[in-house]
Amino acid sequence: MGRIHGLSSEKIQSRERITTLFAAEIRLHLFAFALFSVFAEIYFLAKEENADDYRDVLSLAVIGFFFLFSILEYVFRLFASSRASALALLLPAAILSFLLKDIETLPHMEVPVIIAALVRLFLSFAAHKEAFIDWTGIILAAGAVYLCLGWNGFSGHLITDKLLFADLSVLVLSALQKLLRDRSGAAFPFYYFALIAVLVFALPMGDEPIDWSKAIAVGERLVSGVRDVADNASYYLSFMFQDGSYSAGYSSFNVNGERVSKSDKTQLILRTSEKPYFVFKDDETGANMKMRRNIYLSGGKGVEYESLVSLLNFMHEQGVDKEKAALFSQISKVNIEYVYLDTADEIVPNNSIMLSSGGKRVDGGVSKSKHKKGYVIDASFLDIDYGSPYFEDLIEQAQGKDNALMMSYSEADSYMWELYGIELSRVIREQDYEEFLETEPRNIVAYTDTSGATNRMIELSKELTSGINSNYEKCRIIERYLRQYPYSTDAVGGHNPDSDMSTAQGMADIADRFLFETEKGYCVHYTSSMVMLLRLAGIPARVAVGYRYAYPFEQQDSYIVGSDCAHAWPEAYFENIGWVPFEPTSAYMTATDFTWHRKAKEADTVIEKTVSKEQEYIPEIPEVEETEPEEEDNTQTTTQVLSVVIIVSLSVVLLIVLLILGTIAIRSLRYRHGTPEKKLAMDVESIKKLLRQQYTGDFIERGLLSDYVEIAPTEYQASVKAVFDVYYRSIYGNGDNVMVSQDENEMAKALREELQKGRRLKLAILP
């Protein structure tokens, strides 16, 4: 099990970010080299000068200085914004060109300095940089070929001539892939074109055109084969070699809650034509807003016909028509492709109503054999907004009621069509429908097993739910209570190492240790705890495992579900409704947080909650004695900047000092004249930066403030969490609740200053 991406947009993992950044920089360097080489050849041909050797030196000098300015720009970005960093390059470029212009042994060497700086500056500010590079690369390639064949340019006896055409092959193939490939197809990776460039460089240049088709075909097969073999080998070997911990990814119930290591392996690919977000109108501003869609993908359940039949009949009894049903539900479709999974489970959306693979119907939740990479399943499912007040009201109405007015099969078929535009006959046969009406829900008793529950768990369940008649309110109370516990993948399971989620005893052991001793964990711990507390309160509950995926705001042809989206969550059973998921894991949003915000047209139909959930008393989690974590002696080494002339080095140091002082001055002015909300946001960013600097372990930025609470020193964790809670409230609160008070600003400022003092003290005592 692993964490999913955070509350805001998904952040790229460090390895992926470095790889992407490296590929982008290589592309910029190739473009700069090609641009200068072609125009330099045009210049010398126009002057009718035979200056191949000189052009060779200048071309290499341009790419060398371009690399130098790239390094400097990234150094400057540590202290200033991207635009300011790009502009700051003008100072070392001016000094370099001034120093080099008078060196007789290197005539005109100031030219590549100026060109490299200007190209770097232009590419940093270009609005449509990618498109510009693509089209200009194609034009440069056509120009180079024309100069070679028509004007005897680029004769081929210089190494830079071969480098140029190898360079252009990468740029052109990369551009053509973007322009011509099927959007739904997979893109060739960067190293594919790198291999092509190596092949181009190795081939001799001659007067006759070269047939590239065979080389491209061989290269494609070679790279594709090597990539597939490497990916498959690395994945399947990971099942053989384990270090006592789990890697994030899809798991069965046999997970014991021990430490989880991070993993970003692609496990599923989702494809859908539907928008990845819902649009709603903000009550305060009247502006249209977007809410990202979330989808629960469960393994091993398949289509749960009983719940569908029960819910459909109860909605009919309550007079739910098409308009009201649309307030909290809709039929959605998604295509699911398995990538790297080692399971026979059918991993499908919650409330699936129709499943098929290869044109054949899929009924069960588990296949007879494990699915291979490339297995595809098409799913139609009833997408329910579990945070909608209309659906919550339906749950409350269902409690304690017998569904006496059952529809006949034909009536249910018509009603399903009326609500969702799909016939029930496509989902379930009449014989099965009648059987579900006549029998009680199957195996519900198994989900009330409380074996292994300790006395303190029993007392906690009573404390949380006493005096509450509504089972739904009991679920929400327990959910909110558990969300007080800090999230951490560096956790332990139960006292018995064999305890896992496959049995009530295993869940009770994991839950008891989590609730009263360790008080930190991930989805396995939260889910085990909520399931057991619900059962102790008399509510049938079960564990669901799979993935929880938050779609991005941008519509795409496909969506990658990585192993870090793997999740476990509890589901409670409600009469006439079926299984409803909850989210006690504190690192994840609840159903209320990502509700669709749909409202009935008539103002008087808006449901008023009889109980204000935010005003319910939630006990604080018990205090446990915590030990101070041992600080690892992790000394960091620094790298030296590329050796340049002393004057340039001094100018760079001076420029960095000016950037730091300018940034501090601007930040001070913005902070002094900012609104309370702006001050809080600036303090939060400073606190995050200070926590990263003081933390000695590995840290991956995922966009979750809860991660920073975990890495904060023990004595500051409560204060950090309090400041972050105020920040979340200021962003996502409603009405006056978003206002930040002066006391809250002072609290954030005081925490920032305390962390700054702690960092200065730590630096002062370092040897």
N, C-alpha and C positions, 0 to 999 in steps of 0.2 A: 504494500500500500504506500502511496506517496501523496505529496501535496499537489494541489492543483494551482493554476495560475491565479493571481490575486484579484483584488477588488477592482482595480483599474485595468488598463490594457496589459496584455501579456508582455513580460520582459524576456529578451533573448538570453539564454544561458551563456555563460562565459565562453565556453569552447566554441559554440556556434557564432557568437559575436566576434571573436578573434578571427575565426575562419572567414566570415563574411567580410570583415574589415580588411583582412589581408588580400582577399581576392579583388575587392574594390580598388585598393591602392595599387596592386599590380596592373590593373586595367588602366588607371590614370597614368601610370608611368609609361606603359606601352603607347598610350595615346600621345603623350608629350613627345616621346622619342620619334614616333611616326610623323607627327605634325612638323617638327623641326627638320627632320631628314628630307621630307618631300619638298618643303619650301626652300631649304638650303640648296637642293639640287636644281630647283627651278631658277633660283638666283644665279648660281654659277653657270648654268646653261645659257641664261639670258645674257650674261656678261661674256660668254664664250671663253670662259677660263677653265682650264683643266686643273681643278683643285680638289680632286678626290681625297687625297691624303688629308688635306686641311678640313674638308667636310667630315671625314671620319673622326678626327679629333674633336671637332666642335659638337658633333652628334653625341659622342660619349660624354663630353663635358656637360651638355644640356641635361642628360639623364642623371648624371652625377649630382649636379646642383639641384635638380628637381627633387632627388632623394634627400639631399641635405635640408631643403626647405620643408619637405614633408615631415622630417624628424623634428625640426624646430617648431612647426605648427602644432604638432601633437604635444610637445613640451609646453608651449604657450597655453594650450587648452586646459592644462592643469590649473591655470591661474586666471583665465579669462574666457569669455564667450568665443564661439567659433568664428564669428565675423571679426571680432577684435584681434583674434590670433592670426587670422589671415592678413589683416592690415599691418600687423606688427612685423610681418616678414619684410616689409619694404625697407626697414632700417638696416638689418644685416645685409640685405641685397645691395643697398646703396653703398654701404661700406665696402663690401666685397668687390663690387665693380670699380670703385674708386681705387682700391689697392691693386687690382689686377691690370688696369688699363695701361700702366706705365712699365709693365714687365715685358722687356723686349723678346725674351725667349718664348713667351706665350702671347703672341699678338692677337688682339681682338677677343681676348678671353672674357672681357666684360660683357660681350654680346650674349653668350649662353647663360651668364648669370642673370641678366635682365630678362631674357626670354623665359627662362625657367621660373623666375619669380612672377612674371606677368601671367604665364599660363596657369601657375598654381593659384594665383589670386583670382583669375577668371573662373576657374573650375570650382573654387570655393563659393563664389557668389552666383554662379549660373543657376537660373530658375529651372531650366529643363536640361540638366547636365547629362542625364542618361541618354535622352533622345539625341542631344547634340553630339555626344561621342559616337553613338550608333551611326547616325547619318554621315557625320564627318569622316568616320573611319571608312565607310564604304566609298565615299568620294576620294579620300586619300589613296585607297587601294586602287581605284580606277585610274587615278592620276599617276600612281607609281608604275602601273602596267603600261600606261600610255607613254610615259617618259622612257621606260625600258625598251619598248618595242619600236616606238616612233622616233625617239631622239637619242637613242644609244646611252641613255642615262642608266645609272645603277648597273654598271658593267658586270658586277658579281665578283670581282677580284678582291674587294674589301670585305672584311668581316661584318661591317655595319650594313652592307647591302643585304647579306643573308639574314642578319638580325631584323632588318626592316620588313622583309617579306614574311618571315616567321611571325613577327609582331602583327603585321596586317592580317595574316590568316586567323589569328586569335580574335582580333577586333571584328573582322567581317563575319566569321562563323558565329560569334556571339550575338552580333546584331541580327543576322539572318534568322537565328533561332527565335529571337523575340518577335520578329516580324512575320515569320512564316509558319511556325509550329502551331499545332492544334493546342488551344488553350487548356484543354483537358488532359493533354499528354504530359509526361514527366520531362523536365528539362535536363539536357546533358550537363553534367557537373563541370566546374571550371577546369579540373585537371584533365578532362577529355580534350579540351582545346589546347591545353599545355602540351599534351603528347603530340597532337597534330603539329604544333609549332616546332617541337623538337625534330619531328620528321621532316618538316619543310627546311629547317636549318641544315639538316644532315645531307639533303639532296643537293647535287651540283646545280649551279645556274648555267643555262645555255640559251641558245637562240631559239630552240624549238619549245613550244608549250609543253607542259608536263600534264599528264593525265592523272588527276588526283583521286579518281573514283575508287580504285582498288585500295589505295592507302587509307582513305577515309573509312571504307568498309572494314578493313582489317583493324584499324584503330578503334572503331566503334565496338566490334565484337570483343576485342581484347579488353578494353576498359570496362565494358558491361559485364563481361565474364568475371574479371578480377573483382569488381565491386560486389557482385552478387555472392561470389564465393566467400569473400572476406566478411560481408555482412552476415551471411548465414552461419559461417563458422564461429564468429564472435558471439552471435546470439545463442546458438545451441550449446556452445561450450560453457556459457554462463550458467546453464542449468546444472553443469557437472561440478563446477568449482565454486564453492561458497565459503565465506569466512565467518559463519555464525551469525551474520546479519542478513537482512533482506534487501534486495534492490527494489526500488519503487516499480510497480507494475501490477498487472492483473494477477490476482491470487484467489484461491478458494477460501473456504472457511478455516483451513488449517494454518492460520497465522497466529502466532503467539504474542505479538506485541513487542518483540524485541526491536533493537535499533534498526532503522531503515536507512540505507544509503541512497543518495540521489541518483536518478537515472533519467535520461531524456529520450529513450529509445522509442521510435515510432511503433505504435501497436495497432492502431486503427486509422483508416481514412474514411471520412464521412463525405457524402455528396448529396446535395439537396438543392432544388431550385428555389426554395423558400428564402425569404429575407432572414438574415441572422439576428435580427433585432425586432422589437415591437416599438411602435411610435405612439406616444401619448402626449396630451396637452398638460403642461404644468399649471397647477391651480393658481399659483401666485403670479407668474409672469405671462401666462397665456401662450407661451412659446411651445413649439413642438419639441419634444425630447425623445431620445432613444434609450431603450432598455435592452441590453444584450440578452439573447435567449440562452437558457441553460437547459441541458438535457442530461437525464440520468440514464445510463446504459447498464442494464443489469445482466448478470450472467447466470445461466442455469434455470431461469423461470419460464421462458417462452411466453406463450399467450395464456393469460389467466382468465379463462372464460367465465368462471363463477363470479368474479368481481364485476366483469362487464355486465352480465345478466342482472345482478343485484342492483348495481348503480343505475342501469337503464330503467328498470322497473320503478325504483324509488323516485327518480327524476320525473317519471310520468305521473306517479301518484301525487307529487308536489306541484304539478302543473307547470313544469319547466318547459318553455317553448323555445323555438330556435333563437330568438333574440336574447333570452336570458342565458341559454346554454353557451352562446358565443361570448358572454362576459367572462367566462372562466374556462372554456374548453374549445378545442378545435381538432380536426383531423390533420395530422402532419405525416409526411413521408420522408424517409431517409434511406440512402444506400450505404451499407457498411461493408468495408473491405478489411479483412484481416491481413496484417503485415507480419509482425513478429510476435506470435502468441503460441503457447504450448498448452492448448486446452481443447476439450471436446464441447465446452459450453457454448450455447448460442447467446451471444452478447447483443442484446437488443434493447430498444427504449422501454422505459416503464409504460405500462398500459398498452402494450402492443396488441393489435387486434388482427393483423394479417402479416404473416411472414412467409417468404419464399426465397429459394435459392436455385439458380439455374432453371427457373420455370417450374420448380416443384415446390409444393406446399411444405412448410416446416411447422410442426405442431409442438413437439417436445422442447424442453429447455436444454437437453444434453444429447449430443450425437453419439452414435455407437463408436465412433473413432475420432481421434484428434483431427482438428481442422488444419489444413496446410496453408502456407502463405498464399495469398491470392483468393482465398475463400470469400465469397460475396453473398450477402443476405440483404434482401429488400424488405423494409419494414414500414407498415402503416400503423400509426399509433394514435391513441387519444391523448393529445397534449393538454395537460390540466395545469391551470394556474393555482397552485396550492396556497398561495398567499392572497388570493382574491377574497374579499369579504363575502362575496356571494357564495363561493364554494365553502368557506368556513361556516356560513349560516346553514348551508345544506347539511354539513356534517352534524351541526348541533340539532337540526330538525330530525336527523335520522336516529338519534340516540333513543333507545328504548322502544322504538316503534316496530311493529310487525308489518311486513310488506304484504298486506292482505289482498290488495287489488293488483294481482299479477296479470300481465298482458298475455294474450295468446301469442303464438309464434308469428302469425300474420300481422297482428297489431304491433308487436315489437319491431318487426321488419319495416313497417310503415313509419313507425315513430323514429327509428334510427335514420331513415331516409329524410324525414322531416327535419331532424336536428342537424345532421352532418352530411347529407347528400350521399350516403352509402347504405346499401341494403344489408341488413343483418344476415340475410341468407348467404352472403359472400363470406361471412365471418364464421358462422356456426350453423351446424345442421339442426333441423327441427327436433330430431330425437335427442340430441345432446342438450338442447335448450330446455326441453321438457324435463329431462333428468336433473338438471341444475335447479329447476324450480321446486322439485319435490324433495330434494335432499338438503341437509344442512351443509354449510361450508366445510370442506374437508380439512382434516388435520389442524383445526384451530386449537384443539386441546394441547397439541404438541408445543404450541407457541405460548403456553402459560407456565411452562416448567420453570420453577425457581430453585432447583436443586443447587446446593452449594452457596446459597446466599447467606451472608453472615448477619449477626444481630445488628451490627451498626449500619449495614445496608438496609435492613428492614426498617430500622428507626428513621433513617434518612428519607426513605420513600414515604413513610407516614408523615414526617414533618413537612415534606414538600406538598403533599396532596390532601392533607386533612382539611375538611371543611369545603372541599371543592366537589361539586356534584358532576360537572361536565368532564367526561373522559378526554375531550379535546383540550380543555383548559389544563388538565393534568399533564397532558403531553407537552403543551407549550411551557408550562412552569418548569418541568424537568429539563426541557431543552435549554431554556434560558439559564437555569442553574448551572448546567454542565459547561456552558459557553464561558463561564468565569475562569475555567482552568486554562493555563497557558498551553499553547501548542508546541510540540517538540518531537522531532523524529529520533532524537537521541534519548530513547526511552527504554524501559524494561517491561517485561510481561508480568505474569502472575508469579506467585511464590513457587508454584510447581512449573518447571520448565516445559512440561508437556501440555500445559493448559493452552487451549486455543478456542476459536469461536465456533467450533463444530458441536460443542455441547454446552448445556446450561452451567455445569460445574466449571468448565474452562472459562466461560465468560464471567462467571461470578468471581473467580480467582483473579482474573485480569482487572475487573472492575474494582474489587475491594482494594487492591494495592494502589491502583490509580487514584481512587477517590480519597483515600485516607492516609496514604504514605508518600508516594512519589509526586502526585499532584501535577503531573505533566505527561503529555503523550500525544498520539496522533489519532487518526480516525478509528483504529481498532479499539483503542481505550475508551474513547467517547461513545462509540456505538455499543460496545459490550456493556458499558455502564447504563446507558439509556434503556437498552433492551431489558436488562435485569430490573431496573427501577420501575419500568412500566409494568412488567409482569408482577412485581410485588404489589403494585397498585391495582391489580386485577385487570389489566389491559393486555390482550394478546399482542405480542411484539416479536419481530424477527429481524435478522441481519440480512442486508442486501449488499452484494459485492459487485463491483464493475468499475465504471468510470463516471465522473461528473465533469462535463465539458461545457465551458462558457464560450459561445461563439464570439468571434471578433466583430467589430462594428462594420467592417468592410465585407461585402459579399464576395465570395470566392468560388472557384469551380470545385474545390475540394478543401477539406479541413483536416488537419493532422491532429490526432489524439495521441499524445505521448504517454509514456509510462508514468510521468509525473501527474497525470490526470486520474490515475487509478485511485479508487476510493471505496470506503465501506460506510454505510449509513443505516440507521434503524428505520423500520417501518412499523406502524401501529395499525391494528385492524379495527375498523368501525363497522358496526352493523349497517347493512343496506348500502354501504359506500365501498368497502373493500380496504385494500392496503394503502396507507398514506405515508409518504416519506417525511422524515424530519432531519434537521441538520444541527446536532449538538456540537460538532467540531468547530472550535472557535476560529479557525483560520478561514472558514468558508462562510459565504452569505447564506442567510436563511431564506425561506420561500417568501416571506414578507419583503425582504430586501430586493428581490428581483421579480416582484409582481408585475403583471402586464399593465396595471392601472386602467383597466377598462371600467367604464361606468355606464349605467343605464341612462337613457335620454331624459327621462323624467326625474327631476330633482328629488321628488318625494319618494322615489324608489331606492334611494341610497340607503344601505343598511347601516344603522347605528349600532355599534357594539354595546351590549349591556354591561360588559365588564371591560374596564380599561386595563389592558394587559401590562402597560408600562407602570401602572400604579400597584400591581400585585407585589406583595412582599416576597423577595427572593433571599433566602439565607445566604450568608457569605460562606465560601468554602473554608473548611477547617484549617487552622494554621499548623504547620509542621516545622520542626526544627531543621533548618537547612544548613548544610556545611559549605564553607567557602570553597569554590572551585580552585584547583591548583592552576596557577598561571604557567603556561608553557614558555620556556625560554626560546622565543622564536625571533631571532635577530634577522632583520631584513637588510639585504644588500642593495646598493644602488648602482646603476650603470652610468658610465661616463658618456658624455655627449661627444659626438664625432669631433676628432681633433681638427681644429681649424686654426687659422692665424690668431695670434694673441689678441689683437684688436677686436676681431670679430667675436671671440669668446667673451671678452669684457663687455662688448656691446650687448650680447645676448643676456649676460648676467644682469646688466643694468636695465635692460628691457623687461626682464622678469620682475625685477624689483619694482619698476614703474607700474607694471600690470597688477602686481599684488597690491601696491598702495592705491592705485586707481580703483581696483575692485573693492577694496575695503572702504574707500571714501564713498563710492557710489552706493554700496550696500548700506553704509551707515545713514546716508541721506534718505534712501528708500525706506529704511526701517523707521527712522525718526518721523517721517511724514506719512507713513503708511497707516491704513485702517487697522483696527484690532485683528481682523481676520487675516490681513496681509502680514502683520507682524507675527501672528501665530504660525502661518505657513512658512515664513522665513526661519523662525526658531525651530520648527520641526525638521526642515532640511538641514540646519546646522547640527541638530541633535543626531540625526541619522549619520551625518558625515563623521561626527566625533565618535559615535559608537563603532563605526567601521574601522576608524583609525586605531581605536583602543583594543579592538577584538583581535586576539592572536590566532584564532582558528581560521578554517576555510569558510568563506561566506559568499553566497551567490545572491545577487540582487534579483528578487522575484516580484517586487511591487507590493509586498505584504508588510505592513507595519508591525504585525505580530512577530515577524522574524527579528526585528530590531529589539523588541522587548526581551526575547530569548538571549541575545548576545550582550545585553546590558549587564553591568556589574550588579550583583545581587542587591546591594543597598539602594540602587537606583531603579530597579525594575518597576516598583509600584508607581513611582513618580513618572517614569517614561510612559507607562500604560495610561496613567491619568491624563497626561498631555495629549497622547495620541487619541484617546477617546474624545477629548474636546475638539480636536482637529477633525475627526470623522463626523462629529455632530455638526460642526460648522459647514461641512460640505454637503452632507446628506440629510440634515435635519429639515424640519418644516417650520415656517412661521418664525416666531421670536426665538425658537429653539436654536436657530443657526447663529445668533448673536454671540460674540465672544466678550466676556466681561473683562474689566481691568484686572481683577484678581486672577483670572485665568491666564491673561497675558503675563502677569508678574510671575505666576507659577512656571510657565514655559521659559521665561527669561532666566529665572533663578536656576532652573535645571540645566539650561545651556551653559551658564556661567560656572556651575559646579563641575560639569563635565570638562570644560575648558581648563579649569584649575587642576583637575585630576590628570589631564593629559600633560600639562606643563610640568607638574610634579614628577610624573613618570619619566618624561624626557630628561629632567634635571638629574635624576638618580641613575640613569643608564650609564654604564661604564664607557 
